[in-house]
Amino acid sequence: MIEDRFAGTEWETATTGAPLFNEYLARIDCEVESLVEGGDHIILIGRVVSLDYRDGAPLLYHGSGYRKLGEAIAW
């Protein structure tokens, strides 16, 4: 059985076939322009084919948890 990675999440398909989530502040759809070897990584360079954004508070991940911008982190 194949796991549905997006179960319970509202999304649509971009022009390129990539998933675009309906809850977002910014979303960018790109086509692969080139792949560059960088040590033990491969760097993907994309050409932007569409861009959309809207106002709202960003979701941040830091210190092993999700945070709001400006929220103090207890170490």
PDB file of N, H, CA, C and O in Angstrom:
ATOM      1  N   MET A   1       0.842  -1.184   0.000  1.00  0.00           N
ATOM      2  CA  MET A   1       0.000   0.000   0.000  1.00  0.00           C
ATOM      3  C   MET A   1       0.885   1.244   0.000  1.00  0.00           C
ATOM      4  O   MET A   1       1.851   1.317   0.760  1.00  0.00           O
ATOM      5  N   ILE A   2       0.565   2.218  -0.843  1.00  0.00           N
ATOM      6  H   ILE A   2      -0.220   2.159  -1.461  1.00  0.00           H
ATOM      7  CA  ILE A   2       1.312   3.470  -0.935  1.00  0.00           C
ATOM      8  C   ILE A   2       0.733   4.483   0.053  1.00  0.00           C
ATOM      9  O   ILE A   2      -0.476   4.712   0.082  1.00  0.00           O
ATOM     10  N   GLU A   3       1.604   5.083   0.856  1.00  0.00           N
ATOM     11  H   GLU A   3       2.586   4.896   0.832  1.00  0.00           H
ATOM     12  CA  GLU A   3       1.186   6.071   1.847  1.00  0.00           C
ATOM     13  C   GLU A   3       0.802   7.373   1.148  1.00  0.00           C
ATOM     14  O   GLU A   3       1.521   7.839   0.264  1.00  0.00           O
ATOM     15  N   ASP A   4      -0.331   7.963   1.542  1.00  0.00           N
ATOM     16  H   ASP A   4      -0.915   7.585   2.261  1.00  0.00           H
ATOM     17  CA  ASP A   4      -0.757   9.257   1.006  1.00  0.00           C
ATOM     18  C   ASP A   4      -0.139  10.341   1.882  1.00  0.00           C
ATOM     19  O   ASP A   4      -0.651  10.633   2.963  1.00  0.00           O
ATOM     20  N   ARG A   5       0.969  10.942   1.419  1.00  0.00           N
ATOM     21  H   ARG A   5       1.385  10.705   0.542  1.00  0.00           H
ATOM     22  CA  ARG A   5       1.704  11.933   2.211  1.00  0.00           C
ATOM     23  C   ARG A   5       0.884  13.185   2.481  1.00  0.00           C
ATOM     24  O   ARG A   5       1.183  13.922   3.421  1.00  0.00           O
ATOM     25  N   PHE A   6      -0.137  13.439   1.684  1.00  0.00           N
ATOM     26  H   PHE A   6      -0.380  12.840   0.921  1.00  0.00           H
ATOM     27  CA  PHE A   6      -0.904  14.669   1.832  1.00  0.00           C
ATOM     28  C   PHE A   6      -2.322  14.428   2.365  1.00  0.00           C
ATOM     29  O   PHE A   6      -3.180  15.302   2.242  1.00  0.00           O
ATOM     30  N   ALA A   7      -2.571  13.278   2.944  1.00  0.00           N
ATOM     31  H   ALA A   7      -1.874  12.568   3.044  1.00  0.00           H
ATOM     32  CA  ALA A   7      -3.887  12.968   3.508  1.00  0.00           C
ATOM     33  C   ALA A   7      -4.252  14.018   4.556  1.00  0.00           C
ATOM     34  O   ALA A   7      -3.443  14.332   5.429  1.00  0.00           O
ATOM     35  N   GLY A   8      -5.440  14.549   4.473  1.00  0.00           N
ATOM     36  H   GLY A   8      -6.098  14.294   3.764  1.00  0.00           H
ATOM     37  CA  GLY A   8      -5.908  15.545   5.435  1.00  0.00           C
ATOM     38  C   GLY A   8      -5.412  16.946   5.157  1.00  0.00           C
ATOM     39  O   GLY A   8      -5.665  17.853   5.950  1.00  0.00           O
ATOM     40  N   THR A   9      -4.709  17.151   4.045  1.00  0.00           N
ATOM     41  H   THR A   9      -4.504  16.414   3.401  1.00  0.00           H
ATOM     42  CA  THR A   9      -4.171  18.461   3.681  1.00  0.00           C
ATOM     43  C   THR A   9      -4.787  18.899   2.355  1.00  0.00           C
ATOM     44  O   THR A   9      -4.803  18.136   1.390  1.00  0.00           O
ATOM     45  N   GLU A  10      -5.290  20.127   2.314  1.00  0.00           N
ATOM     46  H   GLU A  10      -5.277  20.747   3.098  1.00  0.00           H
ATOM     47  CA  GLU A  10      -5.858  20.636   1.068  1.00  0.00           C
ATOM     48  C   GLU A  10      -4.730  21.131   0.169  1.00  0.00           C
ATOM     49  O   GLU A  10      -3.888  21.920   0.598  1.00  0.00           O
ATOM     50  N   TRP A  11      -4.715  20.664  -1.080  1.00  0.00           N
ATOM     51  H   TRP A  11      -5.399  20.023  -1.428  1.00  0.00           H
ATOM     52  CA  TRP A  11      -3.675  21.058  -2.021  1.00  0.00           C
ATOM     53  C   TRP A  11      -4.208  20.958  -3.438  1.00  0.00           C
ATOM     54  O   TRP A  11      -5.260  20.371  -3.694  1.00  0.00           O
ATOM     55  N   GLU A  12      -3.455  21.545  -4.344  1.00  0.00           N
ATOM     56  H   GLU A  12      -2.601  22.021  -4.136  1.00  0.00           H
ATOM     57  CA  GLU A  12      -3.790  21.487  -5.763  1.00  0.00           C
ATOM     58  C   GLU A  12      -2.507  21.217  -6.544  1.00  0.00           C
ATOM     59  O   GLU A  12      -1.408  21.314  -6.000  1.00  0.00           O
ATOM     60  N   THR A  13      -2.653  20.884  -7.799  1.00  0.00           N
ATOM     61  H   THR A  13      -3.546  20.805  -8.241  1.00  0.00           H
ATOM     62  CA  THR A  13      -1.495  20.564  -8.622  1.00  0.00           C
ATOM     63  C   THR A  13      -1.059  21.796  -9.408  1.00  0.00           C
ATOM     64  O   THR A  13      -1.876  22.451 -10.054  1.00  0.00           O
ATOM     65  N   ALA A  14       0.237  22.105  -9.347  1.00  0.00           N
ATOM     66  H   ALA A  14       0.901  21.573  -8.822  1.00  0.00           H
ATOM     67  CA  ALA A  14       0.811  23.238 -10.073  1.00  0.00           C
ATOM     68  C   ALA A  14       0.948  22.895 -11.556  1.00  0.00           C
ATOM     69  O   ALA A  14       0.752  21.747 -11.955  1.00  0.00           O
ATOM     70  N   THR A  15       1.278  23.880 -12.354  1.00  0.00           N
ATOM     71  H   THR A  15       1.437  24.813 -12.030  1.00  0.00           H
ATOM     72  CA  THR A  15       1.509  23.697 -13.784  1.00  0.00           C
ATOM     73  C   THR A  15       2.562  22.624 -14.036  1.00  0.00           C
ATOM     74  O   THR A  15       2.441  21.845 -14.981  1.00  0.00           O
ATOM     75  N   THR A  16       3.588  22.581 -13.200  1.00  0.00           N
ATOM     76  H   THR A  16       3.687  23.215 -12.433  1.00  0.00           H
ATOM     77  CA  THR A  16       4.677  21.621 -13.365  1.00  0.00           C
ATOM     78  C   THR A  16       4.340  20.237 -12.813  1.00  0.00           C
ATOM     79  O   THR A  16       5.104  19.291 -13.006  1.00  0.00           O
ATOM     80  N   GLY A  17       3.207  20.112 -12.133  1.00  0.00           N
ATOM     81  H   GLY A  17       2.586  20.880 -11.976  1.00  0.00           H
ATOM     82  CA  GLY A  17       2.828  18.846 -11.521  1.00  0.00           C
ATOM     83  C   GLY A  17       3.156  18.755 -10.050  1.00  0.00           C
ATOM     84  O   GLY A  17       2.795  17.779  -9.392  1.00  0.00           O
ATOM     85  N   ALA A  18       3.838  19.759  -9.524  1.00  0.00           N
ATOM     86  H   ALA A  18       4.131  20.552 -10.058  1.00  0.00           H
ATOM     87  CA  ALA A  18       4.201  19.777  -8.104  1.00  0.00           C
ATOM     88  C   ALA A  18       2.965  20.063  -7.242  1.00  0.00           C
ATOM     89  O   ALA A  18       2.041  20.737  -7.697  1.00  0.00           O
ATOM     90  N   PRO A  19       2.939  19.557  -6.001  1.00  0.00           N
ATOM     91  CA  PRO A  19       1.822  19.878  -5.109  1.00  0.00           C
ATOM     92  C   PRO A  19       1.965  21.293  -4.565  1.00  0.00           C
ATOM     93  O   PRO A  19       3.054  21.706  -4.165  1.00  0.00           O
ATOM     94  N   LEU A  20       0.864  22.030  -4.552  1.00  0.00           N
ATOM     95  H   LEU A  20      -0.021  21.695  -4.876  1.00  0.00           H
ATOM     96  CA  LEU A  20       0.816  23.370  -3.957  1.00  0.00           C
ATOM     97  C   LEU A  20      -0.209  23.341  -2.835  1.00  0.00           C
ATOM     98  O   LEU A  20      -1.391  23.095  -3.073  1.00  0.00           O
ATOM     99  N   PHE A  21       0.244  23.592  -1.614  1.00  0.00           N
ATOM    100  H   PHE A  21       1.205  23.792  -1.420  1.00  0.00           H
ATOM    101  CA  PHE A  21      -0.657  23.564  -0.468  1.00  0.00           C
ATOM    102  C   PHE A  21      -1.526  24.814  -0.430  1.00  0.00           C
ATOM    103  O   PHE A  21      -1.080  25.901  -0.795  1.00  0.00           O
ATOM    104  N   ASN A  22      -2.779  24.650   0.017  1.00  0.00           N
ATOM    105  H   ASN A  22      -3.141  23.767   0.314  1.00  0.00           H
ATOM    106  CA  ASN A  22      -3.719  25.765   0.050  1.00  0.00           C
ATOM    107  C   ASN A  22      -3.518  26.679   1.250  1.00  0.00           C
ATOM    108  O   ASN A  22      -3.998  27.813   1.243  1.00  0.00           O
ATOM    109  N   GLU A  23      -2.813  26.210   2.286  1.00  0.00           N
ATOM    110  H   GLU A  23      -2.423  25.289   2.291  1.00  0.00           H
ATOM    111  CA  GLU A  23      -2.467  27.061   3.423  1.00  0.00           C
ATOM    112  C   GLU A  23      -1.019  27.484   3.240  1.00  0.00           C
ATOM    113  O   GLU A  23      -0.111  26.670   3.409  1.00  0.00           O
ATOM    114  N   TYR A  24      -0.793  28.742   2.897  1.00  0.00           N
ATOM    115  H   TYR A  24      -1.531  29.403   2.760  1.00  0.00           H
ATOM    116  CA  TYR A  24       0.560  29.216   2.603  1.00  0.00           C
ATOM    117  C   TYR A  24       0.632  30.726   2.759  1.00  0.00           C
ATOM    118  O   TYR A  24      -0.391  31.409   2.734  1.00  0.00           O
ATOM    119  N   LEU A  25       1.834  31.238   2.919  1.00  0.00           N
ATOM    120  H   LEU A  25       2.666  30.683   2.940  1.00  0.00           H
ATOM    121  CA  LEU A  25       2.091  32.678   2.825  1.00  0.00           C
ATOM    122  C   LEU A  25       2.750  32.981   1.488  1.00  0.00           C
ATOM    123  O   LEU A  25       2.515  34.031   0.890  1.00  0.00           O
ATOM    124  N   ALA A  26       3.570  32.056   1.032  1.00  0.00           N
ATOM    125  H   ALA A  26       3.761  31.203   1.518  1.00  0.00           H
ATOM    126  CA  ALA A  26       4.205  32.190  -0.285  1.00  0.00           C
ATOM    127  C   ALA A  26       4.384  30.795  -0.861  1.00  0.00           C
ATOM    128  O   ALA A  26       4.670  29.839  -0.141  1.00  0.00           O
ATOM    129  N   ARG A  27       4.213  30.700  -2.158  1.00  0.00           N
ATOM    130  H   ARG A  27       3.981  31.477  -2.743  1.00  0.00           H
ATOM    131  CA  ARG A  27       4.475  29.432  -2.826  1.00  0.00           C
ATOM    132  C   ARG A  27       5.052  29.720  -4.212  1.00  0.00           C
ATOM    133  O   ARG A  27       4.613  30.632  -4.914  1.00  0.00           O
ATOM    134  N   ILE A  28       6.033  28.926  -4.575  1.00  0.00           N
ATOM    135  H   ILE A  28       6.389  28.186  -4.004  1.00  0.00           H
ATOM    136  CA  ILE A  28       6.774  29.127  -5.816  1.00  0.00           C
ATOM    137  C   ILE A  28       6.766  27.818  -6.586  1.00  0.00           C
ATOM    138  O   ILE A  28       7.082  26.765  -6.032  1.00  0.00           O
ATOM    139  N   ASP A  29       6.409  27.881  -7.857  1.00  0.00           N
ATOM    140  H   ASP A  29       6.153  28.736  -8.307  1.00  0.00           H
ATOM    141  CA  ASP A  29       6.458  26.707  -8.723  1.00  0.00           C
ATOM    142  C   ASP A  29       7.627  26.888  -9.679  1.00  0.00           C
ATOM    143  O   ASP A  29       7.729  27.917 -10.347  1.00  0.00           O
ATOM    144  N   CYS A  30       8.504  25.900  -9.750  1.00  0.00           N
ATOM    145  H   CYS A  30       8.421  25.064  -9.207  1.00  0.00           H
ATOM    146  CA  CYS A  30       9.719  25.991 -10.567  1.00  0.00           C
ATOM    147  C   CYS A  30       9.875  24.773 -11.469  1.00  0.00           C
ATOM    148  O   CYS A  30       9.385  23.683 -11.173  1.00  0.00           O
ATOM    149  N   GLU A  31      10.569  24.996 -12.573  1.00  0.00           N
ATOM    150  H   GLU A  31      10.966  25.881 -12.813  1.00  0.00           H
ATOM    151  CA  GLU A  31      11.028  23.905 -13.427  1.00  0.00           C
ATOM    152  C   GLU A  31      12.518  23.734 -13.167  1.00  0.00           C
ATOM    153  O   GLU A  31      13.221  24.708 -12.899  1.00  0.00           O
ATOM    154  N   VAL A  32      12.998  22.504 -13.243  1.00  0.00           N
ATOM    155  H   VAL A  32      12.427  21.712 -13.461  1.00  0.00           H
ATOM    156  CA  VAL A  32      14.418  22.257 -13.016  1.00  0.00           C
ATOM    157  C   VAL A  32      15.212  22.875 -14.168  1.00  0.00           C
ATOM    158  O   VAL A  32      14.997  22.537 -15.332  1.00  0.00           O
ATOM    159  N   GLU A  33      16.124  23.774 -13.835  1.00  0.00           N
ATOM    160  H   GLU A  33      16.299  24.048 -12.890  1.00  0.00           H
ATOM    161  CA  GLU A  33      16.991  24.428 -14.813  1.00  0.00           C
ATOM    162  C   GLU A  33      18.299  23.652 -14.954  1.00  0.00           C
ATOM    163  O   GLU A  33      18.764  23.387 -16.063  1.00  0.00           O
ATOM    164  N   SER A  34      18.891  23.287 -13.791  1.00  0.00           N
ATOM    165  H   SER A  34      18.513  23.501 -12.890  1.00  0.00           H
ATOM    166  CA  SER A  34      20.118  22.493 -13.825  1.00  0.00           C
ATOM    167  C   SER A  34      20.374  21.865 -12.461  1.00  0.00           C
ATOM    168  O   SER A  34      19.815  22.284 -11.447  1.00  0.00           O
ATOM    169  N   LEU A  35      21.228  20.856 -12.464  1.00  0.00           N
ATOM    170  H   LEU A  35      21.682  20.516 -13.287  1.00  0.00           H
ATOM    171  CA  LEU A  35      21.677  20.188 -11.245  1.00  0.00           C
ATOM    172  C   LEU A  35      23.190  20.345 -11.180  1.00  0.00           C
ATOM    173  O   LEU A  35      23.889  20.109 -12.165  1.00  0.00           O
ATOM    174  N   VAL A  36      23.692  20.745 -10.011  1.00  0.00           N
ATOM    175  H   VAL A  36      23.124  20.936  -9.210  1.00  0.00           H
ATOM    176  CA  VAL A  36      25.123  20.998  -9.833  1.00  0.00           C
ATOM    177  C   VAL A  36      25.610  20.156  -8.656  1.00  0.00           C
ATOM    178  O   VAL A  36      25.003  20.160  -7.585  1.00  0.00           O
ATOM    179  N   GLU A  37      26.709  19.439  -8.864  1.00  0.00           N
ATOM    180  H   GLU A  37      27.202  19.436  -9.734  1.00  0.00           H
ATOM    181  CA  GLU A  37      27.287  18.669  -7.769  1.00  0.00           C
ATOM    182  C   GLU A  37      28.017  19.606  -6.828  1.00  0.00           C
ATOM    183  O   GLU A  37      28.787  20.461  -7.266  1.00  0.00           O
ATOM    184  N   GLY A  38      27.774  19.444  -5.528  1.00  0.00           N
ATOM    185  H   GLY A  38      27.148  18.750  -5.172  1.00  0.00           H
ATOM    186  CA  GLY A  38      28.426  20.268  -4.514  1.00  0.00           C
ATOM    187  C   GLY A  38      28.851  19.403  -3.348  1.00  0.00           C
ATOM    188  O   GLY A  38      28.123  19.275  -2.364  1.00  0.00           O
ATOM    189  N   GLY A  39      30.031  18.806  -3.455  1.00  0.00           N
ATOM    190  H   GLY A  39      30.622  18.910  -4.254  1.00  0.00           H
ATOM    191  CA  GLY A  39      30.494  17.902  -2.397  1.00  0.00           C
ATOM    192  C   GLY A  39      29.639  16.658  -2.379  1.00  0.00           C
ATOM    193  O   GLY A  39      29.539  15.958  -3.386  1.00  0.00           O
ATOM    194  N   ASP A  40      29.010  16.367  -1.228  1.00  0.00           N
ATOM    195  H   ASP A  40      29.090  16.936  -0.410  1.00  0.00           H
ATOM    196  CA  ASP A  40      28.141  15.200  -1.135  1.00  0.00           C
ATOM    197  C   ASP A  40      26.672  15.561  -1.338  1.00  0.00           C
ATOM    198  O   ASP A  40      25.783  14.803  -0.949  1.00  0.00           O
ATOM    199  N   HIS A  41      26.421  16.721  -1.947  1.00  0.00           N
ATOM    200  H   HIS A  41      27.143  17.336  -2.263  1.00  0.00           H
ATOM    201  CA  HIS A  41      25.064  17.183  -2.234  1.00  0.00           C
ATOM    202  C   HIS A  41      24.897  17.415  -3.730  1.00  0.00           C
ATOM    203  O   HIS A  41      25.868  17.540  -4.477  1.00  0.00           O
ATOM    204  N   ILE A  42      23.653  17.468  -4.134  1.00  0.00           N
ATOM    205  H   ILE A  42      22.865  17.367  -3.528  1.00  0.00           H
ATOM    206  CA  ILE A  42      23.317  17.927  -5.480  1.00  0.00           C
ATOM    207  C   ILE A  42      22.461  19.171  -5.305  1.00  0.00           C
ATOM    208  O   ILE A  42      21.446  19.137  -4.610  1.00  0.00           O
ATOM    209  N   ILE A  43      22.861  20.257  -5.926  1.00  0.00           N
ATOM    210  H   ILE A  43      23.685  20.285  -6.491  1.00  0.00           H
ATOM    211  CA  ILE A  43      22.161  21.541  -5.823  1.00  0.00           C
ATOM    212  C   ILE A  43      21.242  21.676  -7.031  1.00  0.00           C
ATOM    213  O   ILE A  43      21.693  21.623  -8.175  1.00  0.00           O
ATOM    214  N   LEU A  44      19.976  21.847  -6.771  1.00  0.00           N
ATOM    215  H   LEU A  44      19.610  21.890  -5.842  1.00  0.00           H
ATOM    216  CA  LEU A  44      18.985  22.011  -7.822  1.00  0.00           C
ATOM    217  C   LEU A  44      18.773  23.497  -8.059  1.00  0.00           C
ATOM    218  O   LEU A  44      18.487  24.242  -7.121  1.00  0.00           O
ATOM    219  N   ILE A  45      18.907  23.928  -9.284  1.00  0.00           N
ATOM    220  H   ILE A  45      19.139  23.323 -10.046  1.00  0.00           H
ATOM    221  CA  ILE A  45      18.645  25.319  -9.655  1.00  0.00           C
ATOM    222  C   ILE A  45      17.367  25.326 -10.472  1.00  0.00           C
ATOM    223  O   ILE A  45      17.266  24.633 -11.484  1.00  0.00           O
ATOM    224  N   GLY A  46      16.393  26.109 -10.034  1.00  0.00           N
ATOM    225  H   GLY A  46      16.476  26.672  -9.211  1.00  0.00           H
ATOM    226  CA  GLY A  46      15.090  26.113 -10.691  1.00  0.00           C
ATOM    227  C   GLY A  46      14.767  27.434 -11.350  1.00  0.00           C
ATOM    228  O   GLY A  46      15.226  28.493 -10.923  1.00  0.00           O
ATOM    229  N   ARG A  47      13.962  27.349 -12.407  1.00  0.00           N
ATOM    230  H   ARG A  47      13.589  26.488 -12.753  1.00  0.00           H
ATOM    231  CA  ARG A  47      13.436  28.543 -13.089  1.00  0.00           C
ATOM    232  C   ARG A  47      11.997  28.733 -12.610  1.00  0.00           C
ATOM    233  O   ARG A  47      11.162  27.845 -12.780  1.00  0.00           O
ATOM    234  N   VAL A  48      11.708  29.885 -12.015  1.00  0.00           N
ATOM    235  H   VAL A  48      12.386  30.607 -11.877  1.00  0.00           H
ATOM    236  CA  VAL A  48      10.374  30.169 -11.482  1.00  0.00           C
ATOM    237  C   VAL A  48       9.383  30.319 -12.637  1.00  0.00           C
ATOM    238  O   VAL A  48       9.597  31.098 -13.565  1.00  0.00           O
ATOM    239  N   VAL A  49       8.286  29.544 -12.552  1.00  0.00           N
ATOM    240  H   VAL A  49       8.112  28.911 -11.798  1.00  0.00           H
ATOM    241  CA  VAL A  49       7.231  29.655 -13.566  1.00  0.00           C
ATOM    242  C   VAL A  49       5.981  30.321 -13.004  1.00  0.00           C
ATOM    243  O   VAL A  49       5.166  30.855 -13.756  1.00  0.00           O
ATOM    244  N   SER A  50       5.829  30.290 -11.667  1.00  0.00           N
ATOM    245  H   SER A  50       6.492  29.856 -11.056  1.00  0.00           H
ATOM    246  CA  SER A  50       4.731  31.039 -11.044  1.00  0.00           C
ATOM    247  C   SER A  50       5.061  31.295  -9.580  1.00  0.00           C
ATOM    248  O   SER A  50       5.804  30.543  -8.948  1.00  0.00           O
ATOM    249  N   LEU A  51       4.486  32.383  -9.055  1.00  0.00           N
ATOM    250  H   LEU A  51       3.883  32.993  -9.569  1.00  0.00           H
ATOM    251  CA  LEU A  51       4.738  32.824  -7.686  1.00  0.00           C
ATOM    252  C   LEU A  51       3.455  33.422  -7.153  1.00  0.00           C
ATOM    253  O   LEU A  51       2.766  34.167  -7.850  1.00  0.00           O
ATOM    254  N   ASP A  52       3.138  33.091  -5.908  1.00  0.00           N
ATOM    255  H   ASP A  52       3.698  32.487  -5.342  1.00  0.00           H
ATOM    256  CA  ASP A  52       1.947  33.634  -5.271  1.00  0.00           C
ATOM    257  C   ASP A  52       2.272  33.883  -3.804  1.00  0.00           C
ATOM    258  O   ASP A  52       3.015  33.113  -3.196  1.00  0.00           O
ATOM    259  N   TYR A  53       1.723  34.950  -3.230  1.00  0.00           N
ATOM    260  H   TYR A  53       1.119  35.576  -3.724  1.00  0.00           H
ATOM    261  CA  TYR A  53       1.941  35.232  -1.812  1.00  0.00           C
ATOM    262  C   TYR A  53       0.745  35.988  -1.251  1.00  0.00           C
ATOM    263  O   TYR A  53      -0.071  36.534  -1.995  1.00  0.00           O
ATOM    264  N   ARG A  54       0.656  36.010   0.091  1.00  0.00           N
ATOM    265  H   ARG A  54       1.318  35.567   0.695  1.00  0.00           H
ATOM    266  CA  ARG A  54      -0.415  36.736   0.790  1.00  0.00           C
ATOM    267  C   ARG A  54       0.069  37.105   2.188  1.00  0.00           C
ATOM    268  O   ARG A  54       1.065  36.566   2.671  1.00  0.00           O
ATOM    269  N   ASP A  55      -0.632  38.015   2.826  1.00  0.00           N
ATOM    270  H   ASP A  55      -1.441  38.452   2.434  1.00  0.00           H
ATOM    271  CA  ASP A  55      -0.263  38.485   4.159  1.00  0.00           C
ATOM    272  C   ASP A  55      -0.555  37.425   5.219  1.00  0.00           C
ATOM    273  O   ASP A  55      -1.448  36.593   5.058  1.00  0.00           O
ATOM    274  N   GLY A  56       0.221  37.472   6.310  1.00  0.00           N
ATOM    275  H   GLY A  56       0.946  38.148   6.441  1.00  0.00           H
ATOM    276  CA  GLY A  56       0.006  36.571   7.428  1.00  0.00           C
ATOM    277  C   GLY A  56       1.283  36.398   8.232  1.00  0.00           C
ATOM    278  O   GLY A  56       2.336  36.920   7.865  1.00  0.00           O
ATOM    279  N   ALA A  57       1.180  35.661   9.331  1.00  0.00           N
ATOM    280  H   ALA A  57       0.324  35.238   9.628  1.00  0.00           H
ATOM    281  CA  ALA A  57       2.331  35.406  10.196  1.00  0.00           C
ATOM    282  C   ALA A  57       3.031  34.135   9.734  1.00  0.00           C
ATOM    283  O   ALA A  57       2.372  33.123   9.494  1.00  0.00           O
ATOM    284  N   PRO A  58       4.366  34.167   9.604  1.00  0.00           N
ATOM    285  CA  PRO A  58       5.090  32.989   9.124  1.00  0.00           C
ATOM    286  C   PRO A  58       5.161  31.882  10.181  1.00  0.00           C
ATOM    287  O   PRO A  58       5.095  32.152  11.381  1.00  0.00           O
ATOM    288  N   LEU A  59       5.295  30.644   9.722  1.00  0.00           N
ATOM    289  H   LEU A  59       5.349  30.426   8.748  1.00  0.00           H
ATOM    290  CA  LEU A  59       5.528  29.497  10.590  1.00  0.00           C
ATOM    291  C   LEU A  59       7.026  29.238  10.591  1.00  0.00           C
ATOM    292  O   LEU A  59       7.636  29.075   9.534  1.00  0.00           O
ATOM    293  N   LEU A  60       7.614  29.199  11.776  1.00  0.00           N
ATOM    294  H   LEU A  60       7.119  29.331  12.634  1.00  0.00           H
ATOM    295  CA  LEU A  60       9.052  28.986  11.908  1.00  0.00           C
ATOM    296  C   LEU A  60       9.315  27.668  12.622  1.00  0.00           C
ATOM    297  O   LEU A  60       8.531  27.255  13.477  1.00  0.00           O
ATOM    298  N   TYR A  61      10.406  27.012  12.276  1.00  0.00           N
ATOM    299  H   TYR A  61      11.043  27.347  11.582  1.00  0.00           H
ATOM    300  CA  TYR A  61      10.835  25.799  12.974  1.00  0.00           C
ATOM    301  C   TYR A  61      12.243  26.048  13.487  1.00  0.00           C
ATOM    302  O   TYR A  61      13.167  26.281  12.708  1.00  0.00           O
ATOM    303  N   HIS A  62      12.399  25.997  14.806  1.00  0.00           N
ATOM    304  H   HIS A  62      11.649  25.807  15.439  1.00  0.00           H
ATOM    305  CA  HIS A  62      13.693  26.243  15.434  1.00  0.00           C
ATOM    306  C   HIS A  62      13.707  25.583  16.801  1.00  0.00           C
ATOM    307  O   HIS A  62      12.685  25.544  17.487  1.00  0.00           O
ATOM    308  N   GLY A  63      14.843  25.074  17.191  1.00  0.00           N
ATOM    309  H   GLY A  63      15.673  25.107  16.634  1.00  0.00           H
ATOM    310  CA  GLY A  63      14.956  24.472  18.522  1.00  0.00           C
ATOM    311  C   GLY A  63      14.037  23.278  18.698  1.00  0.00           C
ATOM    312  O   GLY A  63      13.463  23.085  19.770  1.00  0.00           O
ATOM    313  N   SER A  64      13.895  22.479  17.652  1.00  0.00           N
ATOM    314  H   SER A  64      14.361  22.636  16.781  1.00  0.00           H
ATOM    315  CA  SER A  64      13.069  21.257  17.659  1.00  0.00           C
ATOM    316  C   SER A  64      11.582  21.521  17.845  1.00  0.00           C
ATOM    317  O   SER A  64      10.860  20.669  18.362  1.00  0.00           O
ATOM    318  N   GLY A  65      11.120  22.692  17.428  1.00  0.00           N
ATOM    319  H   GLY A  65      11.707  23.384  17.008  1.00  0.00           H
ATOM    320  CA  GLY A  65       9.691  22.967  17.531  1.00  0.00           C
ATOM    321  C   GLY A  65       9.253  24.123  16.655  1.00  0.00           C
ATOM    322  O   GLY A  65      10.078  24.909  16.189  1.00  0.00           O
ATOM    323  N   TYR A  66       7.958  24.223  16.434  1.00  0.00           N
ATOM    324  H   TYR A  66       7.288  23.584  16.813  1.00  0.00           H
ATOM    325  CA  TYR A  66       7.392  25.321  15.657  1.00  0.00           C
ATOM    326  C   TYR A  66       7.209  26.531  16.556  1.00  0.00           C
ATOM    327  O   TYR A  66       6.847  26.393  17.724  1.00  0.00           O
ATOM    328  N   ARG A  67       7.455  27.695  16.024  1.00  0.00           N
ATOM    329  H   ARG A  67       7.750  27.807  15.075  1.00  0.00           H
ATOM    330  CA  ARG A  67       7.422  28.949  16.787  1.00  0.00           C
ATOM    331  C   ARG A  67       6.713  30.036  16.005  1.00  0.00           C
ATOM    332  O   ARG A  67       6.536  29.952  14.789  1.00  0.00           O
ATOM    333  N   LYS A  68       6.308  31.069  16.752  1.00  0.00           N
ATOM    334  H   LYS A  68       6.451  31.137  17.739  1.00  0.00           H
ATOM    335  CA  LYS A  68       5.799  32.302  16.133  1.00  0.00           C
ATOM    336  C   LYS A  68       6.942  33.312  16.096  1.00  0.00           C
ATOM    337  O   LYS A  68       7.804  33.302  16.975  1.00  0.00           O
ATOM    338  N   LEU A  69       6.958  34.155  15.122  1.00  0.00           N
ATOM    339  H   LEU A  69       6.258  34.163  14.408  1.00  0.00           H
ATOM    340  CA  LEU A  69       7.989  35.174  14.985  1.00  0.00           C
ATOM    341  C   LEU A  69       7.974  36.066  16.228  1.00  0.00           C
ATOM    342  O   LEU A  69       6.926  36.583  16.614  1.00  0.00           O
ATOM    343  N   GLY A  70       9.153  36.242  16.856  1.00  0.00           N
ATOM    344  H   GLY A  70      10.004  35.822  16.542  1.00  0.00           H
ATOM    345  CA  GLY A  70       9.259  37.075  18.057  1.00  0.00           C
ATOM    346  C   GLY A  70       9.045  36.333  19.350  1.00  0.00           C
ATOM    347  O   GLY A  70       9.202  36.923  20.419  1.00  0.00           O
ATOM    348  N   GLU A  71       8.693  35.060  19.300  1.00  0.00           N
ATOM    349  H   GLU A  71       8.566  34.580  18.431  1.00  0.00           H
ATOM    350  CA  GLU A  71       8.455  34.270  20.510  1.00  0.00           C
ATOM    351  C   GLU A  71       9.788  33.897  21.164  1.00  0.00           C
ATOM    352  O   GLU A  71      10.710  33.449  20.482  1.00  0.00           O
ATOM    353  N   ALA A  72       9.891  34.078  22.468  1.00  0.00           N
ATOM    354  H   ALA A  72       9.142  34.442  23.022  1.00  0.00           H
ATOM    355  CA  ALA A  72      11.115  33.728  23.190  1.00  0.00           C
ATOM    356  C   ALA A  72      11.281  32.219  23.235  1.00  0.00           C
ATOM    357  O   ALA A  72      10.301  31.481  23.344  1.00  0.00           O
ATOM    358  N   ILE A  73      12.527  31.761  23.149  1.00  0.00           N
ATOM    359  H   ILE A  73      13.323  32.360  23.060  1.00  0.00           H
ATOM    360  CA  ILE A  73      12.834  30.353  23.209  1.00  0.00           C
ATOM    361  C   ILE A  73      13.562  30.065  24.515  1.00  0.00           C
ATOM    362  O   ILE A  73      14.606  30.661  24.781  1.00  0.00           O
ATOM    363  N   ALA A  74      13.031  29.165  25.332  1.00  0.00           N
ATOM    364  H   ALA A  74      12.183  28.681  25.116  1.00  0.00           H
ATOM    365  CA  ALA A  74      13.674  28.784  26.593  1.00  0.00           C
ATOM    366  C   ALA A  74      14.690  27.692  26.315  1.00  0.00           C
ATOM    367  O   ALA A  74      14.319  26.601  25.882  1.00  0.00           O
ATOM    368  N   TRP A  75      15.947  27.960  26.551  1.00  0.00           N
ATOM    369  H   TRP A  75      16.249  28.846  26.903  1.00  0.00           H
ATOM    370  CA  TRP A  75      17.003  26.971  26.329  1.00  0.00           C
ATOM    371  C   TRP A  75      17.141  26.195  27.554  1.00  0.00           C
ATOM    372  O   TRP A  75      17.974  25.290  27.621  1.00  0.00           O
TER     373      TRP A  75
END
